[in-house]
Amino acid sequence: GLGCCLLLLLLLLGGSGSPGTTPPPRAQEQGAVPEGGPWGRVRYEAVKKHLGAVGALSKQYWRYLACKVWQEGCEEEEKQQQEVGEASPIPGWGFPLVGQDYLEILSAWYCSFGKCCETGDCRIINNITGLEADLSGQLHGQHLAKEVVLRAVQGFLQSPRPPKALVLSFHGWSGTGKNFVARMVASHLYRDGLRSDCVRVFVSLLHFPHHNYMDSYKAQLQRQLSETLQRCGQALLIFDEAEKLHSSLLDAIRPFMAQHDSEGQADQQRAIFLFLSNLGGNIINEVALDFWRAGRAREEISLELLEQRLRLELQEAAENSYAHSHLLRENLIDFVVPFLPLEYQHVKLCARDAFLARGLPYAEATLDEVAQMMVFVPKEEKLFSAQGCKSVPQRINYFLP
């Protein structure tokens, strides 16, 4: 069973030469046989001591693994870790140094075969450091999105009792990175990323295509959101093409985003909502173009400037039946996150990432060729990629041998 496999693995990890164990004594002379044959008394005692040390260590590992995987015995484990940290009976194998790394590997290995626990919470990792690194290294030309998403998510997760769900609304042209960032958030908050039971993705025209069935969609959506939040103490809900959400669907979502009435309810409804929309893309592009024409760097564009312009446009859109925009009037959206149009150098960086992701060699000239294949607008300046970076991974196929 699992216990036998773990014991075997622990024996291999903590085998001969590991600190804190006594290796069997060598024969005094070549060809000499200890008393009692090959397994004489002296060697027997040495092996017994060695196995006893490994056995004691395996019990510590098993207790720690039970805490990590099944969320059982964690208080006892913390107490044991403190005792081990003060005076470890097996020098060199204290959990803070080596053992914990092995248990992280073991728990991840075990969980890869199925669910770790009933709630799915043990699959939540909340790797903010990794999220920050990927936003910095892989999201190009989006200084505002990097800062807002990281600060908002980190602050929400660090709050012991958030008063409401975190609601972020991503806006910008297609291909500027909205879906890319949503996937990035999922992959760093959950081991399984978008495949996690705690993550739900809804695409308006795909999941709710027929207006005649909105009542059925509403009931189904409410049930799915409720089940996800009950199963997971922390849920990530992503709505793509949010500007096309019907008002009745918004009625189904709204209670899960609103202010919590009690502390207990707040614990049960810790959720992050991401709304992805092309709405407002033209306003964002106009501001970016104005800065370029004025000779100012795009990094000088402030969130306050864009958010004010965006909110005005979204409020006007609400009059034209864009139901998602009504969330602004009710102050349910915490941050409006603008995604700027991508320029030539950003497309080149996307091409570089695409080559690296597939382990393919590339030259600077090749990156230029990929970027030159894209369509740039406006017609006069040809400054912004009309498709962002969306088709770049497919375009590099033209340069493969």
N, C-alpha and C positions, 0 to 999 in steps of 0.2 A: 504494500500500500504506500501512501504518501509518506508515512512515518519512516518506513524502511528506506525509501529512496532518499529522504532527507538525511537519515543517519549515515547512509553510504556516502552521500555527498559531503557531509560534515567530516567523515573519516578521511576522505580524500583531501579536503581543505585543511584539516587540522592534523594531517598525518605526520610522517616522520619528518623531523627537523623543525616542527612548529614550536614556537616559544612556549615554555611552561610545561613541556612534557619531557619525560626521561626516555631516551632511546634504549632498546635492549642492549645489554652489554655484549661486546664482541668476545669471541672465544679467545682465551689467553694466548694460545699458540695455534698456528695453522694446523688443522686436523684434530685439535683437541675437542673432546665432547664433554659438556658439563654433566654433572651428576644426574642420573635419571634419563640420559639420552638427549636427543635434539631439543626436547622441551623440558630440560632439567629445571630444578627448583629456582635457580637464580634468574634464568630467562623468563620463566613463568611469572615470577613476582614482578619483573620489569614490565612485561606485556600487560599484566593485570593492572598495574599502576597507570600505564599509558591509556588503556581502555577506560579506566575509571575517570581519568581527566577528561577524555573525549566525551564520555557519557554525561558527565556533569555539565560540560559545555553544551551538549546537544539539548539538554533540558532547558538551558537558558535560551537557546535558539528557538526551540519549539514554543516556549512561553511568549517570546517576542513575536514570533510568526503568528500565533493565535491572536495577539493583540492587533497586528498590522492587517491581517486578512479578515478575521471574523469579528473584530472589535470586542473581544472578550478578554477579561483579565488585564485591562490596560492599567488600572490603578496599581495592581500588584506588580506589573512590569515596570512602571515608573519607579516604584520603591526599590525593586531589585536593581534597576539601572543606577540609582543613587548609591546603593550599597556597593555595587561592582565598581563604580567610579571612585569610591573612597579607598577601597582595598580589594582589588581583584585577586581571587584565589588562583587565577590562572594568568600570570603576567603576559602582557602582549596581546591578550584576546579581549580586552575591554570593548564593550559595544561601541563607544564613541569613535574608536579607532578603526577596527576592522570588521567586527561582527555585524554591525548595523549595515555596512555596505553589502555584505553577503545576504543579509535578510531582505534588503530592498530588492536584490536580484531574485531571491527565492520567491518572495511574495508576488513580484511581477510575473515570474515564470508560472507560478500556480494560477494566478488570476487570468493568465492568457488562455487557459482552457475553459473558462466559463465565468459566471458571476461569482464575485467574492462574498457578497453579503446580500441580504434581502433588499436593502434600500439602494444599493448601487453606490453609496457614498464612499466606499473604500476605493473606488475608481476615480475619485476626484483628487487632483494633484495640485491645482492652483499654483502653477509654476510662473510666478510673476517675473522672476529673473529671466527665464527663457523667453517669455513674451516680450519683455523689453529688448532683449538681444535681437530677436527676429524682426520686431518692428523697426529697429535701428538699421539692421543689415539687409533686409529684404523688401521693405516698403519704400519705394523711391518717389521723391517729389511730394511727399505728404507730411510736412512738418507739423501741421495742425492736427491731423488725424492721429499721428504718433503720440503727441502729448496728451490730447484729450482722452483717447481710449485707455492709455496706460494709467493715467491718474484716476480716471473714473472707476475703472475696474478694480484697481488696487485699493482705493479708498473704500469701495463698497465691500470688498471681501474682508478688509480689516475691521470693519464696523461690527461689533458684537450683536447689535440689534438694529439693523437698518429699518427706518420707518416705512419704507415702501420699496417696491422693486426698482432696480436700476434700469432706466429706459434711455437708450441711445438711438438717435435717428441719423443714419448715414445718407448723405446727399452728394450727387455728382454724376458726371457722365459715365456711361458704360465703359468698363475697362480701366477705371482709375484706381481700383483696389478695394472696393466695398466688400465684395464677396471674399476676396483674399484675406482681409482683416478679420472677417467673421469666422472663416475657417481657422485662422491663426489663434483667435481667442479660444475657440473650441478645443484645439489641439493642446493648448497650454493649461487649460482648466481641467481637462478630462483625459485620462490615459487613452481612451478610445476615440477621441476627437468627435467628429460628426457622427460616428457610429455609436456613441455612448447612449445608454438608455436615458440619460439626463439631458440630452440635447434633442430638440425638435426643430426641424426646418420646414417652413411652409412657403410655397411659391404661389402667389395669388391666382394666376391664370392656370396653374397646373392642378392645385388642390381644390380650388373653388371656381371652376370654369363656368357654371351655369347659374344664372340669376334666379331661375325658377326653383332651385333647390337650396336657397340660402337658409331656410329654417332648419333643414337637415344638417347643413354644414355647420350652423351655429351650435346645435346640440352636440355634434361630434367634436367640434373644436373645444367646447367647454369641458367635455369629458376627457379629452386628451390632455389638456392643460392641467386639470385637476389630478388626474392619475400620475402625471409626471412629477408634479410638486409633492404629492403624497409619497411617491416612491423615492424621491431624491430630496434631500434637505437643501440642495442647490441645483437649480435648473437654468439652462440656457435656451431661450426661445428666439428663433430667427425668422423674420418675415421678409421675404424677398418680394420685389415689385409692390412695396407697401402702399404706393399711391393708388393701386387698383383694389385695395381692400374694400369690400362692401360695408356700409354702415352697420348692418346687423352683425357682421363678424366683429366689428370693433366693439359692439356692445358685449360680445362674448369675452373679449380680451380685457376690457377695461377693469373689471373687478379684481383681476389678478395683478394689476399695476398700481391700483389706488392705495391711498394711505391705509395702513393696518389699524384695526380698531383695538387690538390688544397685543400684549407682548407675546403671548403664546402663538397667536396667528402670525406674527412677524417671523417667528422661528420656522413655521411650517411653510411660509411662502417667500423664502429667499430666492429671488429669480432675477435673471438678467434678460431684458428684451432688446433685441437689435432689429431695427426697421431699416431696410435697404431700399432706396428710392432714387430714381433719376431726376425727380422733381427738384428744381432749383439749380440744375446743372448750368443753365444758360447764365444765370446771375453770377454764379461762381466764376464762370469763364470770362464774363465781362470785367469783373474786378481784376482777375489775373492779367487780362489783356491791357487794362488801363495802367496797371503797375509796370508792365513791360514797356509800353509806349512812353511812360514817364521816366524810364531808365532806372526804375527801382527793382530791387531783388524780390523775387516771389516770397522769400522767407520773411520779408517785412510785412506781409499780409497778416493782420491780426484776427484772432477768433472773434473779437468784439465787433469788428467791422463786418465780417461776413455773416455772423450770426444775426445781426440786426437786419441786414438786407434779406437774408433767407427767411427769417420769421415773417417779414412783411409779405414776401411772395407766397409763402405757404398759407398765410391767412387769407390772401386773395384766392388761392386755389381751393380753399375750403368752401368758398361760395360757389365753386363750380363742381361740387359734390365729391371732392377728394376727401373721403372720410378720414383717412389717416391724419390729415392736417388738423382735424378737430382736437387731437390730443394736445396740441399747443395751447389752445384756448383753455383747456382744463388743467394746464400746468403738469401734465403727466410725463412729458418728455424732459429729461434732465439736461441733456446736451444735444444740440444740433451739430453734427460733425461734418464739416465740408471737406470734400475730396477735390483737390485742384486738378485741372487738366494737365496731362503729361506732355513734356517737351521732348525734343530729339534725344538729349542726353539720358533722359529717363528710360526711353525705349531701348537704348543701347544697354543700359544696366539690366533691364528685363531680359534682353537677349542673352547677356552674359550668364544670368542666373539660370536660364533655360538650358544652356549648354552644360553648365556645371551640374545641374540636377540630373542630367542624363549621362554624366561622366564623359562628355565629348570634348575634344580639344577645340580651341577657337583662336582666331587672330583678331586684332583690332579692326582690320579691314573687313572681316566677316561680320562683325557687329555693326559696322557702318552699312553694309549691304542689307542686313536685316532691317535696320531702321529706315533705310531709303525705300523699302518696299511698302511702308505704311503711308496712309493718306494724311496730310496735315492741313489744318485750317487755322485762321480764315484764308481765303483765297489769296489775299495780298501778302500777308506776313508768313503764312504757312508755319505757324508757331506750335500749334497743339495737335497731337495725334488724335484723329477722329475716333479711333477705336481703342485708345489708350494702349494697354499692353495685352489686351484680351487674346489676340490671335498670334502673338509672338511665338509661343511654344510650337504652334503648327508651322509657322513660317521657316523655322530653322531646318525643317525636313528637306527643304530645297538645297541645303548645303551639305547634306550627308552623302558619303561616297556610295 
